[in-house]
Amino acid sequence: MFIKEENRKNYPAIVVFPQCSQRSYWSNVKIAGSGSNRVFEFANGGTPTFPMQLLIELMADLRSRYGIRQQQVYIMGLSMGGMGTFELVNRLPQTFAAAIPICGGASTATAPNLKGTKWWVFHGGKDDIVLPRYSEEMVAAMKKNKVHVKFTLFPEANHNSWDATFAEPGLLNWLFSQSRSR
């Protein structure tokens, strides 16, 4: 999506895809079980994981090194990256204009801290890796705390709901139209 010539022309940006080690996690989460029996227990705060700390440092470096429009910094992640999206916005609440977590989740206790960012949350209705309830619970908590959030559940999509998300009409237009007032 980000390397398509048309998108590069219409939405010029610096795009960074940080990767997390398979032996670690972006967010503070305990995982039990597997498949559709997998349970995620998200922490609210605490010391960031080592990869999250590196990501926070990377964000600071990118912001100081490049001529980034500070009012137009966006974040998107899928699966563990969707969880990391919630985690990073919670840790850097004054940073992001918009966030797109795909098949993620977080501690609902973080919702009040997510207000300064506009959100579009996506999940597959048949996801058996990260159950849809994790996004649904976050969206409900965000709405309760008056966070600006849209939610799209793809009823027939499994965990790879990013395919449907990236095909969503207007996704990039919505993302790049968001701006943070400073």
N, CA, C and O of each residue as an XYZ file, in Angstrom:
728
protein
N       0.818     -1.189      0.000
C       0.000      0.000      0.000
C       0.869      1.263      0.000
O       0.580      2.224     -0.713
N       1.924      1.249      0.799
C       2.743      2.461      0.924
C       3.764      2.619     -0.197
O       4.333      3.698     -0.360
N       4.006      1.558     -0.976
C       4.982      1.702     -2.061
C       4.324      1.898     -3.425
O       5.013      2.092     -4.426
N       2.991      1.846     -3.465
C       2.301      2.124     -4.727
C       2.617      3.552     -5.153
O       2.523      4.485     -4.356
N       2.984      3.705     -6.397
C       3.376      5.017     -6.923
C       2.287      6.060     -6.698
O       2.581      7.193     -6.317
N       1.028      5.684     -6.934
C      -0.087      6.624     -6.759
C      -0.181      7.093     -5.299
O      -0.397      8.276     -5.039
N      -0.020      6.169     -4.361
C      -0.083      6.545     -2.948
C       1.115      7.395     -2.538
O       0.981      8.326     -1.744
N       2.279      7.075     -3.080
C       3.476      7.866     -2.765
C       3.323      9.292     -3.287
O       3.780     10.245     -2.656
N       2.682      9.429     -4.436
C       2.470     10.755     -5.010
C       1.415     11.528     -4.208
O       1.610     12.702     -3.892
N       0.301     10.869     -3.882
C      -0.810     11.543     -3.202
C      -0.586     11.735     -1.705
O      -1.157     12.646     -1.105
N       0.238     10.885     -1.098
C       0.439     10.933      0.349
C       1.937     10.847      0.667
O       2.397      9.838      1.201
N       2.699     11.899      0.340
C       4.131     11.847      0.614
C       4.375     11.733      2.118
O       3.784     12.467      2.911
N       5.254     10.804      2.500
C       5.489     10.571      3.925
C       6.786      9.811      4.132
O       7.313      9.171      3.222
N       7.271      9.899      5.331
C       8.336      9.015      5.791
C       7.616      7.856      6.460
O       6.875      8.056      7.423
N       7.828      6.648      5.959
C       7.147      5.469      6.486
C       8.190      4.545      7.092
O       9.170      4.183      6.442
N       7.970      4.169      8.341
C       8.909      3.326      9.073
C       8.163      2.086      9.552
O       7.067      2.192     10.103
N       8.751      0.919      9.346
C       8.152     -0.344      9.768
C       9.052     -1.032     10.785
O       9.806     -1.933     10.419
N       8.992     -0.634     12.051
C       9.838     -1.308     13.049
C       9.357     -2.741     13.263
O       8.160     -3.024     13.199
N      10.293     -3.627     13.514
C       9.986     -5.030     13.732
C      10.367     -5.420     15.156
O      11.381     -4.962     15.683
N       9.558     -6.259     15.767
C       9.795     -6.728     17.123
C      10.291     -8.167     17.062
O       9.808     -8.960     16.255
N      11.236     -8.496     17.899
C      11.754     -9.858     17.980
C      10.631    -10.836     18.306
O       9.706    -10.498     19.044
N      10.709    -12.032     17.764
C       9.717    -13.060     18.070
C       9.762    -13.467     19.541
O       8.805    -14.046     20.055
N      10.854    -13.170     20.209
C      10.985    -13.539     21.624
C      10.511    -12.448     22.575
O      10.629    -12.587     23.792
N       9.977    -11.367     22.026
C       9.537    -10.268     22.882
C       8.176     -9.783     22.416
O       7.506    -10.437     21.617
N       7.782     -8.638     22.923
C       6.469     -8.083     22.610
C       6.550     -6.570     22.717
O       7.358     -6.040     23.480
N       5.709     -5.867     21.950
C       5.659     -4.416     22.046
C       5.044     -3.971     23.363
O       5.522     -3.029     23.996
N       3.991     -4.647     23.769
C       3.254     -4.199     24.954
C       3.480     -5.138     26.130
O       3.913     -6.279     25.971
N       3.176     -4.626     27.306
C       3.229     -5.438     28.520
C       1.969     -6.290     28.554
O       0.898     -5.815     28.930
N       2.104     -7.528     28.167
C       0.954     -8.422     28.080
C       1.374     -9.828     28.481
O       2.457    -10.292     28.123
N       0.528    -10.482     29.207
C       0.721    -11.900     29.526
C      -0.203    -12.683     28.615
O      -1.364    -12.317     28.428
N       0.321    -13.771     28.042
C      -0.444    -14.568     27.092
C      -0.537    -15.991     27.620
O       0.471    -16.599     27.980
N      -1.744    -16.509     27.661
C      -1.957    -17.892     28.077
C      -2.772    -18.598     27.004
O      -3.593    -17.973     26.333
N      -2.554    -19.884     26.842
C      -3.306    -20.670     25.873
C      -2.803    -20.470     24.462
O      -1.762    -19.853     24.233
N      -3.575    -21.014     23.504
C      -3.212    -20.869     22.097
C      -4.471    -20.867     21.245
O      -5.548    -21.252     21.701
N      -4.317    -20.426     19.993
C      -5.437    -20.384     19.059
C      -6.607    -19.608     19.632
O      -6.423    -18.563     20.256
N      -7.816    -20.121     19.419
C      -9.013    -19.416     19.892
C      -9.151    -19.466     21.410
O     -10.025    -18.810     21.977
N      -8.298    -20.235     22.064
C      -8.273    -20.273     23.535
C      -7.219    -19.340     24.118
O      -7.005    -19.315     25.330
N      -6.570    -18.584     23.261
C      -5.531    -17.662     23.714
C      -6.167    -16.508     24.474
O      -7.157    -15.923     24.034
N      -5.578    -16.193     25.622
C      -6.071    -15.099     26.455
C      -4.940    -14.089     26.626
O      -3.816    -14.455     26.968
N      -5.247    -12.824     26.385
C      -4.295    -11.739     26.549
C      -4.674    -10.957     27.797
O      -5.817    -10.525     27.946
N      -3.723    -10.780     28.681
C      -3.936     -9.960     29.869
C      -3.007     -8.756     29.751
O      -1.800     -8.861     29.965
N      -3.588     -7.618     29.410
C      -2.815     -6.406     29.148
C      -2.592     -5.620     30.435
O      -3.493     -5.493     31.265
N      -1.384     -5.096     30.588
C      -1.067     -4.232     31.724
C      -1.312     -2.783     31.325
O      -1.252     -2.434     30.146
N      -1.584     -1.960     32.301
C      -1.712     -0.524     32.079
C      -0.460      0.126     32.645
O      -0.342      0.302     33.858
N       0.467      0.482     31.780
C       1.699      1.139     32.224
C       2.776      0.137     32.572
O       2.892     -0.928     31.965
N       3.567      0.512     33.576
C       4.724     -0.303     33.928
C       5.903      0.045     33.048
O       5.792      0.853     32.126
N       7.009     -0.560     33.335
C       8.217     -0.349     32.540
C       7.986     -0.869     31.130
O       7.505     -1.990     30.963
N       8.316     -0.084     30.114
C       8.116     -0.572     28.745
C       9.006     -1.783     28.467
O      10.090     -1.917     29.035
N       8.532     -2.655     27.588
C       9.368     -3.762     27.147
C      10.600     -3.182     26.455
O      10.595     -2.019     26.051
N      11.638     -3.975     26.318
C      12.849     -3.497     25.654
C      12.554     -3.021     24.226
O      13.013     -1.941     23.852
N      11.801     -3.788     23.407
C      11.484     -3.285     22.067
C      10.682     -1.977     22.096
O      10.895     -1.109     21.249
N       9.767     -1.827     23.055
C       8.994     -0.583     23.145
C       9.912      0.577     23.510
O       9.765      1.675     22.974
N      10.843      0.347     24.405
C      11.777      1.413     24.766
C      12.608      1.829     23.550
O      12.827      3.018     23.318
N      13.066      0.841     22.779
C      13.808      1.160     21.553
C      12.938      1.940     20.573
O      13.420      2.860     19.913
N      11.654      1.577     20.475
C      10.743      2.283     19.583
C      10.521      3.725     20.036
O      10.467      4.634     19.208
N      10.393      3.935     21.329
C      10.250      5.295     21.856
C      11.488      6.123     21.508
O      11.373      7.287     21.126
N      12.662      5.525     21.640
C      13.906      6.217     21.281
C      13.973      6.480     19.783
O      14.423      7.545     19.360
N      13.525      5.513     18.972
C      13.500      5.702     17.518
C      12.585      6.867     17.152
O      12.932      7.693     16.308
N      11.415      6.932     17.790
C      10.487      8.039     17.526
C      11.147      9.387     17.826
O      11.027     10.326     17.039
N      11.838      9.483     18.955
C      12.517     10.738     19.313
C      13.584     11.084     18.281
O      13.729     12.243     17.893
N      14.328     10.077     17.839
C      15.379     10.305     16.851
C      14.786     10.759     15.514
O      15.281     11.709     14.908
N      13.744     10.096     15.059
C      13.118     10.474     13.789
C      12.565     11.894     13.840
O      12.709     12.665     12.891
N      11.935     12.227     14.959
C      11.344     13.557     15.093
C      12.410     14.653     15.092
O      12.175     15.741     14.567
N      13.570     14.379     15.669
C      14.610     15.406     15.717
C      15.453     15.440     14.443
O      15.974     16.493     14.078
N      15.587     14.325     13.778
C      16.486     14.219     12.629
C      15.867     14.704     11.316
O      16.562     15.264     10.469
N      14.568     14.491     11.152
C      13.917     14.796      9.877
C      12.902     15.922     10.042
O      12.439     16.197     11.149
N      12.567     16.558      8.947
C      11.598     17.648      8.969
C      10.169     17.131      9.004
O       9.374     17.410      8.106
N       9.858     16.391     10.030
C       8.532     15.787     10.152
C       7.536     16.824     10.645
O       7.815     17.561     11.591
N       6.390     16.879     10.011
C       5.311     17.745     10.476
C       4.783     17.154     11.779
O       4.093     16.134     11.774
N       5.104     17.786     12.862
C       4.761     17.240     14.174
C       3.264     17.065     14.369
O       2.837     16.230     15.167
N       2.459     17.844     13.649
C       1.012     17.713     13.783
C       0.452     16.591     12.912
O      -0.747     16.313     12.962
N       1.307     15.940     12.112
C       0.854     14.864     11.235
C       1.727     13.627     11.390
O       2.349     13.167     10.432
N       1.766     13.099     12.599
C       2.473     11.853     12.877
C       1.404     10.794     13.102
O       0.490     10.978     13.906
N       1.531      9.683     12.382
C       0.516      8.632     12.417
C       1.150      7.308     12.825
O       2.360      7.118     12.709
N       0.311      6.403     13.302
C       0.776      5.078     13.691
C      -0.245      4.043     13.250
O      -1.454      4.268     13.314
N       0.265      2.908     12.803
C      -0.573      1.801     12.369
C       0.178      0.521     12.703
O       1.402      0.466     12.580
N      -0.547     -0.501     13.122
C       0.092     -1.783     13.384
C      -0.918     -2.900     13.302
O      -2.114     -2.693     13.510
N      -0.425     -4.095     12.997
C      -1.330     -5.231     12.897
C      -0.902     -6.345     13.843
O       0.285     -6.620     14.016
N      -1.891     -6.971     14.441
C      -1.720     -8.056     15.404
C      -0.908     -7.558     16.597
O      -1.363     -6.661     17.306
N       0.283     -8.114     16.839
C       1.095     -7.594     17.938
C       1.361     -6.108     17.722
O       1.448     -5.344     18.683
N       1.489     -5.699     16.466
C       1.672     -4.286     16.152
C       0.428     -3.459     16.441
O       0.535     -2.275     16.760
N      -0.757     -4.067     16.335
C      -1.986     -3.384     16.730
C      -1.997     -3.134     18.228
O      -2.431     -2.082     18.698
N      -1.510     -4.125     18.970
C      -1.377     -3.957     20.423
C      -0.335     -2.888     20.724
O      -0.517     -2.063     21.619
N       0.760     -2.913     19.968
C       1.805     -1.909     20.129
C       1.326     -0.513     19.775
O       1.805      0.467     20.346
N       0.380     -0.405     18.836
C      -0.192      0.886     18.477
C      -0.869      1.509     19.689
O      -0.627      2.672     20.013
N      -1.719      0.734     20.356
C      -2.358      1.227     21.581
C      -1.297      1.583     22.630
O      -1.386      2.621     23.285
N      -0.305      0.718     22.779
C       0.726      0.901     23.805
C       1.532      2.175     23.569
O       1.761      2.948     24.499
N       1.964      2.396     22.323
C       2.801      3.558     22.041
C       2.021      4.863     22.178
O       2.552      5.850     22.688
N       0.775      4.878     21.729
C      -0.027      6.093     21.898
C      -0.241      6.364     23.386
O      -0.196      7.516     23.817
N      -0.470      5.327     24.162
C      -0.626      5.507     25.608
C       0.643      6.083     26.228
O       0.564      6.917     27.130
N       1.798      5.655     25.761
C       3.077      6.120     26.316
C       3.502      7.480     25.774
O       4.236      8.211     26.439
N       3.048      7.823     24.575
C       3.384      9.116     23.952
C       2.082      9.817     23.547
O       1.840     10.020     22.357
N       1.252     10.185     24.508
C      -0.103     10.651     24.192
C      -0.189     11.976     23.444
O      -1.243     12.284     22.887
N       0.849     12.752     23.408
C       0.808     14.040     22.713
C       1.456     13.974     21.337
O       1.765     15.014     20.754
N       1.668     12.777     20.808
C       2.459     12.603     19.596
C       1.644     12.386     18.327
O       1.942     12.994     17.299
N       0.634     11.544     18.374
C       0.007     11.039     17.153
C      -1.312     11.731     16.830
O      -2.166     11.914     17.698
N      -1.458     12.108     15.566
C      -2.719     12.685     15.101
C      -3.754     11.588     14.889
O      -4.939     11.790     15.152
N      -3.311     10.432     14.416
C      -4.236      9.332     14.138
C      -3.541      8.000     14.351
O      -2.323      7.875     14.222
N      -4.366      7.002     14.684
C      -3.860      5.652     14.932
C      -4.800      4.631     14.316
O      -6.021      4.782     14.358
N      -4.208      3.588     13.742
C      -4.981      2.507     13.139
C      -4.456      1.174     13.666
O      -3.514      0.618     13.102
N      -5.054      0.656     14.742
C      -4.701     -0.694     15.181
C      -5.565     -1.725     14.444
O      -6.781     -1.575     14.328
N      -4.908     -2.760     13.959
C      -5.587     -3.822     13.218
C      -5.425     -5.114     14.013
O      -4.305     -5.532     14.309
N      -6.533     -5.735     14.351
C      -6.582     -6.977     15.135
C      -5.663     -6.920     16.347
O      -4.842     -7.811     16.564
N      -5.813     -5.856     17.135
C      -5.011     -5.667     18.335
C      -5.862     -5.668     19.581
O      -6.931     -6.277     19.628
N      -5.372     -4.979     20.584
C      -6.071     -4.862     21.850
C      -5.154     -4.196     22.856
O      -3.971     -3.983     22.590
N      -5.707     -3.868     24.016
C      -4.937     -3.211     25.073
C      -5.748     -3.238     26.357
O      -6.888     -3.701     26.373
N      -5.164     -2.748     27.408
C      -5.886     -2.594     28.666
C      -6.911     -1.483     28.487
O      -6.568     -0.379     28.063
N      -8.162     -1.770     28.809
C      -9.204     -0.750     28.678
C      -8.953      0.424     29.624
O      -9.502      1.508     29.425
N      -8.133      0.214     30.645
C      -7.805      1.297     31.581
C      -6.991      2.402     30.914
O      -6.882      3.498     31.463
N      -6.416      2.135     29.741
C      -5.631      3.150     29.037
C      -6.510      4.119     28.248
O      -6.031      5.167     27.813
N      -7.777      3.790     28.059
C      -8.655      4.583     27.181
C      -8.665      6.077     27.481
O      -8.620      6.866     26.538
N      -8.722      6.516     28.750
C      -8.743      7.970     28.984
C      -7.500      8.690     28.455
O      -7.550      9.888     28.176
N      -6.400      7.975     28.317
C      -5.142      8.574     27.876
C      -5.025      8.631     26.350
O      -4.018      9.111     25.828
N      -6.036      8.151     25.637
C      -5.962      8.055     24.181
C      -6.741      9.161     23.473
O      -6.895      9.123     22.252
N      -7.231     10.143     24.225
C      -8.144     11.173     23.703
C      -7.568     12.080     22.635
O      -8.301     12.497     21.739
N      -6.306     12.398     22.694
C      -5.740     13.376     21.766
C      -5.512     12.847     20.369
O      -5.088     13.590     19.484
N      -5.789     11.562     20.157
C      -5.541     10.903     18.877
C      -6.866     10.451     18.289
O      -7.752     10.002     19.016
N      -7.004     10.569     16.960
C      -8.185     10.029     16.278
C      -7.874      8.573     15.909
O      -6.764      8.246     15.491
N      -8.872      7.720     16.072
C      -8.676      6.276     15.929
C      -9.613      5.673     14.892
O     -10.775      6.060     14.767
N      -9.067      4.713     14.153
C      -9.894      3.840     13.317
C      -9.398      2.431     13.611
O      -8.300      2.049     13.207
N     -10.211      1.674     14.311
C      -9.865      0.327     14.763
C     -10.484     -0.688     13.811
O     -11.646     -0.556     13.427
N      -9.709     -1.701     13.431
C     -10.162     -2.753     12.517
C      -9.946     -4.121     13.158
O      -8.990     -4.330     13.905
N     -10.848     -5.040     12.853
C     -10.674     -6.417     13.323
C     -11.489     -7.350     12.427
O     -12.486     -6.941     11.833
N     -11.054     -8.599     12.339
C     -11.795     -9.633     11.620
C     -12.768    -10.320     12.563
O     -12.392    -10.703     13.671
N     -14.005    -10.479     12.137
C     -15.029    -11.093     12.964
C     -14.770    -12.561     13.270
O     -15.284    -13.091     14.256
N     -13.972    -13.223     12.427
C     -13.663    -14.646     12.634
C     -12.228    -14.858     13.112
O     -11.691    -15.961     13.011
N     -11.616    -13.809     13.628
C     -10.228    -13.896     14.095
C     -10.138    -14.906     15.235
O     -10.799    -14.759     16.263
N      -9.314    -15.931     15.041
C      -9.144    -16.941     16.086
C      -7.736    -16.894     16.694
O      -7.346    -17.795     17.436
N      -6.993    -15.859     16.380
C      -5.658    -15.644     16.966
C      -5.747    -14.561     18.040
O      -5.350    -14.773     19.186
N      -6.272    -13.404     17.656
C      -6.585    -12.325     18.603
C      -8.092    -12.122     18.461
O      -8.557    -11.544     17.478
N      -8.832    -12.591     19.423
C     -10.286    -12.552     19.308
C     -10.794    -11.117     19.141
O     -10.222    -10.188     19.712
N     -11.861    -10.934     18.365
C     -12.408     -9.593     18.129
C     -12.783     -8.856     19.412
O     -12.814     -7.625     19.433
N     -13.064     -9.592     20.470
C     -13.484     -8.935     21.710
C     -12.438     -7.961     22.237
O     -12.782     -7.005     22.932
N     -11.158     -8.190     21.917
C     -10.124     -7.282     22.411
C     -10.256     -5.899     21.773
O     -10.070     -4.888     22.451
N     -10.570     -5.845     20.491
C     -10.823     -4.548     19.851
C     -12.168     -3.993     20.293
O     -12.288     -2.796     20.555
N     -13.171     -4.843     20.378
C     -14.505     -4.397     20.783
C     -14.485     -3.789     22.181
O     -15.114     -2.758     22.422
N     -13.765     -4.422     23.099
C     -13.666     -3.897     24.468
C     -12.937     -2.554     24.485
O     -13.329     -1.639     25.209
N     -11.885     -2.440     23.692
C     -11.164     -1.164     23.626
C     -12.045     -0.071     23.043
O     -12.081      1.040     23.572
N     -12.753     -0.369     21.965
C     -13.619      0.635     21.335
C     -14.705      1.077     22.315
O     -14.999      2.269     22.410
N     -15.298      0.144     23.037
C     -16.333      0.509     24.024
C     -15.747      1.413     25.105
O     -16.373      2.401     25.488
N     -14.550      1.086     25.601
C     -13.906      1.916     26.628
C     -13.536      3.285     26.068
O     -13.654      4.294     26.763
N     -13.093      3.322     24.825
C     -12.732      4.596     24.202
C     -13.967      5.483     24.038
O     -13.922      6.676     24.339
N     -15.056      4.909     23.566
C     -16.292      5.687     23.410
C     -16.775      6.193     24.762
O     -17.211      7.339     24.876
N     -16.702      5.354     25.780
C     -17.118      5.752     27.128
C     -16.301      6.947     27.616
O     -16.800      7.782     28.370
N     -15.025      7.023     27.175
C     -14.128      8.103     27.579
C     -14.048      9.217     26.537
O     -13.139     10.046     26.571
N     -15.012      9.227     25.607
C     -15.132     10.283     24.604
C     -13.895     10.415     23.703
O     -13.521     11.515     23.295
N     -13.280      9.287     23.409
C     -12.180      9.243     22.447
C     -12.805      9.173     21.059
O     -13.759      8.426     20.844
N     -12.276      9.944     20.126
C     -12.776      9.935     18.751
C     -12.335      8.625     18.094
O     -11.164      8.454     17.757
N     -13.296      7.694     17.914
C     -12.943      6.371     17.382
C     -14.000      5.879     16.401
O     -15.203      6.018     16.619
N     -13.498      5.293     15.303
C     -14.328      4.566     14.343
C     -13.951      3.097     14.499
O     -12.818      2.776     14.858
N     -14.898      2.212     14.228
C     -14.613      0.780     14.339
C     -15.187      0.055     13.136
O     -16.356      0.224     12.791
N     -14.355     -0.751     12.504
C     -14.794     -1.575     11.385
C     -14.478     -3.027     11.714
O     -13.323     -3.399     11.922
N     -15.529     -3.838     11.758
C     -15.392     -5.276     11.956
C     -15.730     -5.940     10.633
O     -16.836     -5.778     10.117
N     -14.788     -6.681     10.086
C     -15.020     -7.402      8.843
C     -15.577     -8.776      9.219
O     -14.819     -9.635      9.671
N     -16.883     -9.005      9.043
C     -17.521    -10.208      9.576
C     -16.914    -11.524      9.094
O     -16.900    -12.501      9.842
N     -16.415    -11.566      7.866
C     -15.889    -12.821      7.318
C     -14.371    -12.940      7.406
O     -13.819    -13.968      7.015
N     -13.694    -11.934      7.901
C     -12.229    -11.955      7.932
C     -11.720    -12.675      9.177
O     -12.305    -12.576     10.256
N     -10.627    -13.396      9.004
C      -9.958    -14.026     10.126
C      -8.856    -13.074     10.581
O      -9.015    -11.856     10.495
N      -7.761    -13.611     11.055
C      -6.706    -12.783     11.631
C      -6.087    -11.828     10.618
O      -5.669    -10.728     10.980
N      -6.024    -12.235      9.357
C      -5.393    -11.374      8.349
C      -6.327    -10.268      7.878
O      -6.386     -9.968      6.686
N      -7.048     -9.670      8.797
C      -7.975     -8.584      8.448
C      -7.245     -7.362      7.896
O      -7.887     -6.417      7.438
N      -5.923     -7.367      7.933
C      -5.175     -6.255      7.337
C      -5.391     -6.209      5.835
O      -5.322     -5.132      5.243
N      -5.654     -7.363      5.193
C      -5.939     -7.339      3.754
C      -7.174     -6.486      3.476
O      -7.153     -5.631      2.592
N      -8.244     -6.716      4.226
C      -9.468     -5.928      4.053
C      -9.243     -4.479      4.477
O      -9.781     -3.559      3.862
N      -8.455     -4.280      5.518
C      -8.171     -2.919      5.985
C      -7.445     -2.123      4.909
O      -7.824     -0.991      4.607
N      -6.400     -2.713      4.330
C      -5.625     -1.997      3.323
C      -6.432     -1.760      2.049
O      -6.078     -0.888      1.254
N      -7.506     -2.516      1.839
C      -8.387     -2.314      0.686
C      -9.542     -1.372      1.012
O     -10.353     -1.061      0.140
N      -9.620     -0.920      2.256
C     -10.721     -0.045      2.702
C     -10.690      1.271      1.917
O      -9.694      1.994      1.950
N     -11.786      1.578      1.211
C     -11.827      2.844      0.467
C     -11.672      4.030      1.424
O     -12.310      4.085      2.475
N     -10.841      4.942      1.050
C     -10.688      6.155      1.848
C      -9.769      6.030      3.051
O      -9.636      6.986      3.815
N      -9.131      4.882      3.242
C      -8.278      4.696      4.418
C      -7.162      5.736      4.473
O      -7.016      6.445      5.470
N      -6.379      5.825      3.405
C      -5.270      6.781      3.418
C      -5.768      8.225      3.425
O      -5.158      9.092      4.050
N      -6.864      8.479      2.736
C      -7.422      9.833      2.762
C      -7.818     10.214      4.188
O      -7.533     11.324      4.638
N      -8.481      9.288      4.904
C      -8.849      9.551      6.296
C      -7.592      9.796      7.127
O      -7.514     10.774      7.872
N      -6.614      8.911      6.997
C      -5.400      9.010      7.804
C      -4.702     10.345      7.586
O      -4.396     11.057      8.543
N      -4.453     10.680      6.332
C      -3.676     11.883      6.030
C      -4.476     13.171      6.191
O      -3.912     14.262      6.099
N      -5.772     13.062      6.427
C      -6.563     14.269      6.707
C      -6.565     14.621      8.178
O      -7.062     15.680      8.562
N      -6.009     13.737      9.017
C      -5.979     13.999     10.462
C      -4.782     14.877     10.801
O      -3.698     14.721     10.239
N      -4.998     15.792     11.719
C      -3.935     16.695     12.143
C      -4.142     17.011     13.612
O      -5.270     17.210     14.063
N      -3.074     17.055     14.336
C      -3.088     17.400     15.772
C      -2.892     18.887     15.920
O      -1.998     19.459     15.297
N      -3.693     19.509     16.716
C      -3.442     20.926     16.997
C      -2.361     21.015     18.052
O      -2.368     20.267     19.030
N      -1.441     21.923     17.853
C      -0.293     22.050     18.788
C      -0.437     23.279     19.616
O       0.418     23.562     20.455
